[in-house]
Amino acid sequence: MLAASIQKRGSRNIFSRQLKAVIAVSTFFVGYVTISPSLFYTDEYVSEDASFYARELRNKHKKHHKHNLKKRHKKRIKHKEQSTHKEHKKIFGGVSVDDNLLAKAEFESNNAIALISFGESAAESTLLERCVLSIRRRGQFDGHVVVITDAPEERYDGVFDENVIVLKANEDDILYDYFQAPSMKYKRFKTLLIKYINSVPELDAIDWLYYMDIDMMLGAPFMDMILELRTKYDIDSAHDADSALYFFKDLHAEEFALNGGFMIINRHSSGLCLDVWREEIERHQRASFDQTSINAVIANKESNHCSLEAMEVENYVTFPKDDKALTKARLWHHHSPLIHIFNTWFASKESPEVMEEYVADVLRLSEEEKEEHKFGKSVITPSREKWTGSNEVNDK
């Protein structure tokens, strides 16, 4: 009996819903009739009609379920054919793979990264290779990378891909005996970047240039960081009217306002600032740091019409200085967009094994690449000779 079966379930609500369904079915087959719910509690009605209506109700549910299955299947097929952005493409921050690739191609068409590598120690190391590899892998930047170096041409012949342009420094631009600190004659090349870019027709489309030290690595997508910085500091609008350069704040010395390890340059408007900065570098012959000349440019802002703007370091740059910091970052596989591993006496605080494991994770080295042990070692200057003597490594 239907009533007895429903009562065994112990749910009056279920019975009520089934009751309404039976009423609907009976109305469809019998025509318009007025049925009192109390009829369904009588043995006579149940015995005669309940099994019939129950079968009809089950069949109706089956048909409805089949219809839904077909409908969902058609919807999935239609979605699969038409959708290239939501279901079958990975989304990057709300932008599909196709859209992201278009944005990436557009970004790389007019943005380039500039590096300088000078001195025998730098040429003998793999700092430059390590930096470029991080740009390509973690940085996901496949655009032009411009390298200015005094190394022999054969040193980097066939080392990089076709989008890495290695330019030989002009001898006339190297002021060999001018500065007390040998590294300053190389740091001066930061102010000559536009000059060297202008000498390469292949780079005519480049509007934005980003300088970074070769002892830095990229640990996250470069385009994302740059677009965020340019939006946050309204860099594009500012360059429409002013000559400006953008640096991160210097966190290591209170006397210095900005750090010269990373710089945003607009090819069309930053030239004045680079010229002013170069004049200050040449005027401070006895200085050991390029931050000294940066401070001078800032102090004379009103007269030189050059604006050196500060960007907060926040989570954009990290300076892992010990084994604990390196190990933590490696285990979490989480890295900031810019990683500055000091190529100085600070590096002596890091064990070679930990450094090698950390760099391998940042560069996403294969097992075969790890066995080569090419990228994990920093060139360590054991004393302050880098700044005052002849033991030179240009990494800034």
SULLIN-V606022 format. One record per residue. RES is the residue in one letter. SS is DSSP state (H for helix, E for strand, C for the rest). PSI is psi in degrees with one decimal (NA if undefined). D_CENTER is the distance of its C-alpha to the mean C-alpha in whole Angstrom. Layout:
{{RES;SS;PSI;D_CENTER} {RES;SS;PSI;D_CENTER}}
//
This chain:
{{M;C;139.7;68} {L;H;-44.2;65} {A;H;-41.8;66} {A;H;-39.0;67} {S;H;-41.4;63} {I;H;-38.4;61} {Q;H;-31.7;63} {K;H;-28.5;62} {R;H;-18.6;58} {G;C;25.3;59} {S;C;109.1;57} {R;H;-31.6;59} {N;H;-41.5;56} {I;H;-43.4;55} {F;H;-41.7;59} {S;H;-41.5;59} {R;H;-42.2;56} {Q;H;-35.1;58} {L;H;-44.9;61} {K;H;-37.5;59} {A;H;-41.3;58} {V;H;-38.5;61} {I;H;-43.8;63} {A;H;-43.5;61} {V;H;-43.2;62} {S;H;-36.0;65} {T;H;-38.0;65} {F;H;-42.8;64} {F;H;-36.2;66} {V;H;-24.1;69} {G;C;-172.6;69} {Y;C;118.4;69} {V;C;155.6;70} {T;C;114.3;70} {I;C;129.3;69} {S;C;135.9;70} {P;H;-24.8;67} {S;H;-23.1;70} {L;H;-33.0;71} {F;H;-5.3;68} {Y;H;-0.9;70} {T;C;143.6;73} {D;H;-34.1;74} {E;H;-47.7;76} {Y;H;-43.0;73} {V;H;-44.0;70} {S;H;-32.1;73} {E;H;-41.2;73} {D;H;-15.2;70} {A;H;-43.8;67} {S;H;-36.8;66} {F;H;-50.3;66} {Y;H;-32.3;64} {A;H;-41.4;62} {R;H;-43.3;61} {E;H;-40.2;61} {L;H;-41.3;58} {R;H;-42.3;56} {N;H;-40.4;57} {K;H;-42.1;55} {H;H;-39.6;52} {K;H;-46.0;52} {K;H;-42.3;52} {H;H;-41.3;49} {H;H;-42.7;47} {K;H;-42.9;47} {H;H;-42.3;47} {N;H;-40.6;44} {L;H;-46.0;42} {K;H;-42.2;43} {K;H;-45.1;41} {R;H;-37.3;38} {H;H;-44.8;38} {K;H;-38.6;39} {K;H;-40.2;36} {R;H;-42.6;34} {I;H;-45.0;35} {K;H;-41.8;34} {H;H;-39.7;31} {K;H;-38.2;30} {E;H;-38.5;31} {Q;H;-28.3;30} {S;C;126.7;26} {T;C;7.1;23} {H;C;-28.8;21} {K;C;-54.6;22} {E;C;-41.6;24} {H;C;12.0;23} {K;C;139.3;19} {K;C;138.0;16} {I;C;131.0;15} {F;E;98.8;11} {G;C;39.4;12} {G;C;0.4;15} {V;E;129.9;14} {S;C;169.8;16} {V;H;-46.2;15} {D;H;-46.3;17} {D;H;-39.0;16} {N;H;-38.0;12} {L;H;-37.9;14} {L;H;-43.9;16} {A;H;-39.2;14} {K;H;-44.1;11} {A;H;-40.7;15} {E;H;-41.8;16} {F;H;-45.2;13} {E;H;-16.4;14} {S;H;-25.4;17} {N;H;17.8;18} {N;E;140.4;15} {A;E;155.7;15} {I;E;137.8;14} {A;E;136.6;18} {L;E;150.8;19} {I;E;138.0;22} {S;E;110.3;24} {F;C;153.6;28} {G;C;153.1;31} {E;H;-40.3;32} {S;H;-40.3;30} {A;H;-40.2;27} {A;H;-32.7;28} {E;H;-16.9;29} {S;C;178.2;26} {T;C;24.5;23} {L;H;-43.3;21} {L;H;-45.4;20} {E;H;-41.8;19} {R;H;-44.6;17} {C;H;-48.7;15} {V;H;-39.6;15} {L;H;-38.9;14} {S;H;-35.5;11} {I;H;-41.9;10} {R;H;-40.8;11} {R;C;-72.8;10} {R;C;-38.5;7} {G;C;-19.0;6} {Q;C;33.2;7} {F;C;118.0;9} {D;C;8.7;13} {G;C;-165.3;14} {H;C;135.2;17} {V;E;122.6;17} {V;E;125.9;20} {V;E;125.0;22} {I;E;125.4;25} {T;E;159.6;27} {D;C;7.3;31} {A;C;153.4;30} {P;C;147.1;33} {E;H;-36.3;32} {E;H;-16.5;32} {R;H;-42.5;30} {Y;C;14.8;27} {D;C;120.2;29} {G;C;7.9;27} {V;C;-38.0;24} {F;C;171.8;21} {D;C;175.0;21} {E;C;-17.5;22} {N;C;2.2;19} {V;E;115.5;20} {I;E;115.1;23} {V;E;120.2;25} {L;E;130.9;27} {K;E;128.5;30} {A;C;137.6;31} {N;C;135.6;34} {E;H;-33.8;37} {D;H;-21.0;38} {D;H;-8.1;34} {I;C;107.6;35} {L;C;84.2;37} {Y;C;-49.1;38} {D;C;22.5;41} {Y;C;-41.6;40} {F;C;148.7;38} {Q;C;-43.0;39} {A;C;116.2;35} {P;C;-33.3;35} {S;C;-21.4;31} {M;H;-28.0;31} {K;H;-22.5;32} {Y;H;-39.1;29} {K;H;-29.4;27} {R;H;-24.8;29} {F;H;-17.0;27} {K;H;-33.1;24} {T;H;-4.6;27} {L;H;10.0;27} {L;H;-45.5;24} {I;H;-39.1;25} {K;H;-45.5;29} {Y;H;-36.2;27} {I;H;-40.2;25} {N;H;-16.3;28} {S;C;-3.3;30} {V;C;106.1;28} {P;H;-31.6;29} {E;H;-20.4;26} {L;H;17.1;23} {D;C;-28.8;25} {A;C;-7.5;23} {I;C;125.1;20} {D;C;-31.0;20} {W;E;138.5;17} {L;E;138.0;17} {Y;E;113.5;15} {Y;E;140.4;16} {M;E;146.5;15} {D;C;150.5;18} {I;C;-9.0;18} {D;C;15.9;18} {M;E;157.2;15} {M;E;154.0;12} {L;E;132.5;8} {G;C;0.1;7} {A;C;167.0;4} {P;C;124.2;2} {F;H;-43.3;4} {M;H;-42.7;6} {D;H;-44.3;5} {M;H;-46.2;6} {I;H;-45.9;9} {L;H;-35.7;10} {E;H;-44.0;10} {L;H;-42.5;12} {R;H;-30.7;14} {T;H;-46.8;15} {K;H;-40.1;16} {Y;C;11.7;18} {D;C;43.7;19} {I;H;-39.6;19} {D;H;-43.6;20} {S;H;-41.0;23} {A;H;-36.7;24} {H;C;-10.7;24} {D;C;-26.1;26} {A;C;-31.0;29} {D;C;159.3;28} {S;E;122.0;27} {A;E;156.5;24} {L;E;148.0;22} {Y;E;129.1;19} {F;E;160.1;18} {F;E;152.7;17} {K;E;149.2;20} {D;C;120.5;22} {L;C;-1.7;22} {H;C;-13.4;25} {A;C;121.9;28} {E;C;-28.2;29} {E;C;-12.8;31} {F;C;132.4;28} {A;C;-40.6;26} {L;E;155.3;23} {N;E;131.9;21} {G;E;9.2;21} {G;E;-21.3;18} {F;E;139.4;16} {M;E;138.1;17} {I;E;124.9;16} {I;E;130.9;19} {N;E;122.1;21} {R;C;-33.2;23} {H;C;-18.1;26} {S;C;-11.7;26} {S;C;-4.2;25} {G;H;-40.8;28} {L;H;-45.2;30} {C;H;-39.9;28} {L;H;-38.4;27} {D;H;-43.4;31} {V;H;-42.4;32} {W;H;-42.1;30} {R;H;-40.3;31} {E;H;-39.9;35} {E;H;-36.3;34} {I;H;-45.1;33} {E;H;-29.9;36} {R;H;-30.5;38} {H;C;70.1;37} {Q;C;-29.0;38} {R;C;-1.8;38} {A;C;147.4;35} {S;C;-10.9;33} {F;C;143.9;29} {D;H;-14.4;28} {Q;H;-26.2;27} {T;H;-45.6;31} {S;H;-31.0;31} {I;H;-43.7;28} {N;H;-38.8;30} {A;H;-38.7;33} {V;H;-42.4;31} {I;H;-40.4;30} {A;H;-29.9;34} {N;C;29.9;35} {K;H;-41.7;33} {E;H;-35.9;36} {S;H;-29.2;38} {N;H;-6.0;35} {H;C;30.2;33} {C;E;133.9;30} {S;E;115.2;27} {L;E;110.2;25} {E;E;144.7;22} {A;E;134.9;21} {M;E;139.8;17} {E;C;139.5;17} {V;C;-45.4;15} {E;C;-126.5;15} {N;C;13.6;12} {Y;C;-31.4;10} {V;E;136.7;12} {T;E;153.3;14} {F;C;73.5;17} {P;C;118.8;18} {K;C;-6.3;22} {D;C;170.1;24} {D;H;-36.2;24} {K;H;-47.1;24} {A;H;-41.0;20} {L;H;-43.9;19} {T;H;-43.0;21} {K;H;-46.5;20} {A;H;-39.0;16} {R;H;-42.4;17} {L;H;-34.5;19} {W;H;-10.1;16} {H;C;34.3;14} {H;C;123.4;11} {H;C;147.9;10} {S;C;162.6;8} {P;C;-38.4;6} {L;E;128.9;9} {I;E;118.3;12} {H;E;100.4;16} {I;C;110.2;18} {F;C;133.5;21} {N;C;47.9;24} {T;C;-159.6;27} {W;H;-18.4;29} {F;H;-32.5;27} {A;H;-20.3;25} {S;H;-14.9;29} {K;H;-12.6;28} {E;C;130.4;26} {S;C;143.2;28} {P;H;-36.3;27} {E;H;-45.4;27} {V;H;-42.2;24} {M;H;-43.5;22} {E;H;-41.7;22} {E;H;-40.2;21} {Y;H;-48.6;18} {V;H;-37.7;17} {A;H;-37.4;18} {D;H;-43.7;16} {V;H;-43.8;13} {L;H;-5.7;14} {R;C;52.2;15} {L;C;144.0;18} {S;C;168.8;21} {E;H;-38.2;24} {E;H;-41.5;26} {E;H;-35.7;23} {K;H;-38.7;24} {E;H;-22.5;27} {E;H;-21.3;27} {H;C;41.5;26} {K;C;-30.9;24} {F;C;-8.0;21} {G;C;-17.8;22} {K;C;132.4;24} {S;C;152.2;24} {V;C;111.2;27} {I;C;123.7;28} {T;C;111.6;31} {P;C;-10.9;33} {S;C;-172.2;34} {R;C;16.1;34} {E;H;-25.4;35} {K;H;-35.9;32} {W;H;-23.2;33} {T;H;-13.5;36} {G;C;-152.7;38} {S;C;-7.4;37} {N;C;92.4;35} {E;C;135.9;32} {V;C;116.7;28} {N;C;103.4;26} {D;C;8.9;23} {K;C;NA;22}}
//
